[in-house]
């Protein structure tokens, strides 16, 4: 992708098996992914650690950062690059203190400008806003002007996630630093081809 376009950030499906791990490598070889978030539905420690080991073996040789959703204690033990916190600014300070200055600490802040600013002040490396689109499930949508304002005022990178279709990607191409794609990709019969289509929309193709 061109340097001025958002970087690609992938979110794992809620269940990761060996078949997924084996498909991931070829996908990463084709598409320029900057970061992968392990976001499993389970809280079982053994299953989480096994998934960390399997994915790290794929991401590490390809220089793709690997972070885990919420479980920052596991991130440290499993040798991951950091953590993505799903509860805004509440845990940023603790996660940063535990993981140290070199780890990635990201915070999902919904559509809250205040939470985003607080997370940045507490040491988050990036702030994620969303959902950007998709079905109306009662969540406040992150509007385009939030990303526009953030890109103009705040230096910390901003991630757009949730309901990212081709139209949303085209709109956010100049204001988001990263676009996070998960279900939008994995639900397709051919995830790599689907990702290629979405990236083409991002670049105006």
C-alpha positions in Angstrom: 0.0 0.0 0.0 1.1 3.6 -0.5 2.8 5.2 2.5 0.1 7.7 3.1 -2.7 5.1 3.3 -3.7 3.4 6.6 -1.8 0.3 7.6 -3.5 -3.0 7.9 -4.4 -4.5 11.3 -6.1 -7.9 11.5 -8.3 -9.2 14.3 -8.4 -13.0 14.7 -11.7 -14.9 14.7 -13.1 -15.9 18.1 -11.8 -19.4 17.6 -8.4 -20.2 16.2 -7.5 -23.7 15.2 -4.5 -25.3 13.4 -6.3 -24.8 10.0 -6.5 -21.1 10.6 -2.8 -20.9 11.6 -1.9 -22.7 8.4 -3.9 -20.4 6.2 -2.6 -17.3 7.9 1.0 -17.6 6.7 0.1 -17.4 3.0 -2.3 -14.5 3.6 0.5 -12.6 5.4 2.9 -13.3 2.5 0.4 -11.7 0.1 -0.9 -8.7 2.1 1.1 -6.1 4.0 -0.2 -6.6 7.5 1.3 -4.5 10.3 -0.4 -6.1 13.4 -2.5 -9.1 14.3 -4.8 -9.1 17.4 -5.6 -12.4 19.0 -9.2 -12.0 20.2 -10.5 -15.4 21.3 -13.9 -15.9 22.9 -12.4 -18.2 25.5 -10.7 -17.3 28.8 -9.1 -20.7 29.2 -5.4 -20.0 29.8 -4.1 -23.2 28.1 -6.1 -22.5 25.0 -5.0 -18.9 24.9 -1.3 -19.8 25.3 -1.5 -22.5 22.6 -3.0 -19.9 20.2 -0.3 -17.4 21.1 2.4 -20.0 20.3 0.8 -21.0 17.0 0.3 -17.5 15.8 3.6 -16.2 17.0 5.4 -18.8 14.9 3.6 -17.3 11.8 3.8 -13.6 12.6 7.3 -13.3 14.1 9.3 -14.4 11.0 7.2 -12.0 8.9 7.7 -9.0 11.2 4.0 -8.7 12.0 3.3 -7.5 15.5 1.1 -9.8 17.6 -1.0 -8.4 20.4 -3.7 -10.1 22.6 -7.0 -8.7 23.5 -7.2 -7.7 27.2 -5.0 -10.4 28.9 -1.8 -8.4 29.3 -0.4 -10.8 31.9 -0.5 -13.5 29.2 1.1 -11.2 26.7 4.2 -11.0 28.8 4.4 -14.7 29.5 3.8 -15.7 25.9 6.3 -13.3 24.5 3.8 -11.2 22.5 4.4 -7.6 21.4 1.6 -6.2 23.6 -2.0 -5.9 24.4 -5.2 -4.4 23.1 -7.5 -3.2 25.9 -11.2 -3.3 25.2 -12.4 -1.0 28.0 -11.1 2.4 27.0 -8.7 4.1 29.4 -9.4 2.1 32.5 -6.5 -0.4 32.4 -4.0 1.5 30.2 -1.9 2.8 33.2 -1.7 -0.7 34.8 -0.9 -2.5 31.5 1.8 0.0 30.7 3.4 -0.4 34.1 3.4 -4.1 33.9 4.5 -4.5 30.3 7.1 -1.7 30.2 7.8 1.1 27.8 8.6 -1.1 24.8 5.4 -3.1 24.6 2.4 -2.1 22.5 -0.6 -1.0 24.5 -3.7 -0.1 22.5 -7.1 1.0 23.8 -10.5 0.6 22.2 -12.6 3.7 23.1 -15.8 3.2 21.2 -16.9 6.6 20.0 -15.6 8.5 23.0 -13.2 11.4 22.3 -12.7 11.8 26.0 -11.7 8.2 26.5 -9.4 8.4 23.6 -7.6 11.5 24.9 -7.3 10.0 28.4 -5.9 6.7 27.0 -3.3 8.7 25.0 -2.3 10.7 28.1 -1.9 7.5 30.1 0.5 6.0 27.6 -1.5 4.2 25.0 0.4 3.6 21.7 -2.8 3.8 19.7 -6.5 4.4 20.2 -9.2 2.5 18.3 -12.6 3.9 17.6 -15.6 2.0 16.3 -17.9 0.6 15.2 -17.7 2.5 12.0 -20.6 0.7 10.4 -22.6 -2.5 10.4 -25.9 -3.3 12.0 -27.4 -1.0 14.7 -26.9 -3.0 17.9 -27.2 -0.1 20.2 -23.6 1.0 20.1 -22.8 4.6 19.3 -21.2 4.7 15.9 -17.8 6.4 15.5 -18.4 9.1 12.9 -16.0 10.2 10.2 -15.5 13.6 11.9 -14.1 11.9 15.0 -11.2 10.4 12.9 -10.8 13.7 11.0 -10.5 15.6 14.3 -8.1 13.1 15.8 -5.8 13.1 12.8 -5.6 16.9 12.9 -5.2 17.3 16.7 -3.6 14.2 18.3 -0.3 12.6 17.4 -1.1 9.1 18.8 -2.1 6.8 15.9 -5.9 6.1 15.5 -7.4 2.7 14.4 -10.8 2.4 12.7 -12.6 -0.9 13.4 -16.0 -2.5 13.3 -18.3 -2.8 10.2 -15.6 -1.6 7.7 -17.0 -2.1 4.2 -15.5 -0.7 1.0 -17.3 2.6 1.3 -16.2 3.2 4.9 -12.6 2.3 4.0 -12.6 4.8 1.1 -13.9 7.5 3.4 -11.3 6.8 6.2 -8.3 6.4 3.9 -7.0 9.9 4.6 -7.8 10.1 8.4 -7.2 6.7 10.0 -3.6 5.4 10.6 -4.7 1.8 10.8 -7.8 -0.1 9.7 -8.7 -3.2 11.7 -10.4 -6.0 9.8 -11.7 -9.2 11.3 -15.1 -10.7 10.6 -15.2 -8.7 7.4 -12.4 -10.9 6.1 -12.7 -14.3 7.9 -16.4 -14.7 7.0 -15.6 -14.8 3.3 -15.0 -18.1 1.5 -11.6 -16.8 0.4 -10.3 -14.5 3.1 -7.2 -13.5 1.2 -9.2 -12.5 -1.9 -11.7 -10.6 0.3 -8.9 -8.7 1.9 -7.5 -7.8 -1.5 -10.9 -6.4 -2.5 -11.1 -4.3 0.7 -7.5 -3.0 0.3 -8.3 -2.0 -3.3 -11.3 0.1 -1.9 -8.9 1.6 0.6 -6.5 2.7 -2.1 -9.3 3.9 -4.4 -9.0 1.0 -6.8 
